[in-house]
């Protein structure tokens, strides 16, 4: 698949412009109840070393058994990334010693991964898009965790995470600046969460990325890359890329060369620092794991999984735009998180006339509800106003029972006190006045009291807005604004 590489923001150096080339390896923890090759629990937050089977602890004679749910989740993810699904794949041993890996090797996939090439379309500022190529997705075991802060003289090892299934999603070097990289991880996380294949919780480490960064003169040959390990924040990832690109440019412009190495990002200092040299490529001595047969499944198995996929963000966005006339920006805001899209869909379900009020509902969800939630630092799952209540408020505006101004007052009451919006409108006398006779009387009184303003409005029709404001004020915001405008124009002869 050919991705459309989007030119990124060039960085100005002493010797002219430089281009950044970025590739990402995203490690996504698979949503499953048990580990990739054992029955031990994957639940987060257990007491150290309480979720470790004999297989995870690498006891002699223990044999791995593949977890079909993890394979299913990897295939579903591949389908969500428009990727090639390989009906035959092989598990390999990647040999290296590390204290949190009792086996002395990691079971991974090397030359024959379960998922091949795919792509992700990301949205950038200004309504632009870029298509980022996916090189591969393979399944592998996670390692345990070293705890260095429990003792002044020793490091402790927690093997609860050891053997948990990871999907390593490797992008092509198609990303050209920090903004594109952040947009890519954001979109990838969104797709995974829609699919339910990874919870995307970066704070808990269920999604983390290794970022490969190199610089070159625009269109020139690729430079030497450095890898920034274990980024678990999209914001910090953007900062790390910016810093690392400038660091490399300064070294090259000073006549130095870039050493291929692994680096870490220090968010407190806002800089990357060397972790280990990669001048000598590791010889991991990959070979097919002798305890595991090649993984084979049929095209029918893949087709069945494809038929059960949920509607993904891009499809949902296109439907919202077509069905309800939403702007691409509004549709993007609504589909960015699955919970937001689900909430909007629930508001739609509560509407009497979706075609008429779908766009109005989107405005209320984005501007009033999201605005208020952000202001109060709340998540949409903790909204005091339910989707059904918001749907009722939008319905009341749509059918002319209340004005937009009254709706804001009603929203505030529901937010603070709860209740059925329709009942509140009845019991608190909040209905919009549509009786033309009553509105006409208010207009006549205001015109009679302000002859000078009448003369000004006849000379300059745009000054009629003052009268509209006075009528709305006099009616407590309950007069129908359209009726007020029409009557005023007739009365003032403009």
Secondary structure, 3 states (H helix, E strand, C coil): CCCCCCCCCCEEECCEEEEEEEEEEEEEECCCCECCCCCCECCCCCCCCCCCCCCCCCCCCCCCCCCHHHHHHHHHHHHHCCCCECCEECCEEEECCCCCCCCCEEEECCCCCCECCEEEEEECHHHCEEEEEEEEEEEEECCCEEECCCCCCCCEEECCCCCCEEEEEEECCCECCHHHHHHHHHHHHHHHHHHCCCCCCCCCCCEEEEEEEEEECCCCCCCCCEEEEEECCHHHHHHHHHHHHHHHHHHHHCCCCCCCEEEEEECCCCEEEEEEECCCCCCCCCEECCCCCCEECCHHHHHHHHHCCCCCHHHHHHHHHHHHCCCHHHHHHHHCCHHHHHHHHHHHHCCCCHHHHHHHHHHHHHHHHHHHHHHHCCCHHHCCCCHHHHHHHHHHHHCCCCCHHHHHHHHHHHHHHCCCHHHHHHHCCCCCECCHHHHHHHHHHHHHHCHHHHHHHHHCHHHHHHHHHHHHHHCCCCECHHHHHHHHHHHHCC
